[in-house]
């Protein structure tokens, strides 16, 4: 295997790794501020969250290879077990920007049946909820019950104001789930 001169230069460029570390710390701080806004909304809402749903704190995860690109997600609120998923995910996918998603399975997916969605939502259903390459534009949730659904709203490439934009989407969709 032969390394190109560009690959060797990248491998030896310490600055890029320091910048990535700084960037991940900043994204983590944005996610922490976002969680606080979501928590305030959740506490102030009339929505009946599922039993065992984690409302005290969220969870941040990250990786290096989501279809070839690094990623970082923050889940709040969250309930993930063998039988059910109810979570709101804020995501930074390097090279693709920020987004937020509702990921719901079972009876939770049924909360959306037949409800209208605002413009720009994409949807993946059933076994495709974890596949980021499958995104169908949706303006209404299907009338028939899907066993699993991921609704994703793109938030753009600029983290400025991400916390507020995510909080507004969370509040609006929480109202829709409870309607």
Secondary structure, DSSP 8 states (H G I E B T S, - for coil): ----HHHHHHHT-HHHHHHHHHHHHHHHHHHHHHHHHHHHHHHHS-----TT-B-S--EEEEEEEETTEEEEEEEEEEEE-SS-EEEEEEEEETTTEEEEEEEEEGGGGGGGTT-B--TTEEEEEGGGTT-TT--EE-SB--SS--SEEEEEEEEES--TTHHHHHHHHHHHHHHHHH-
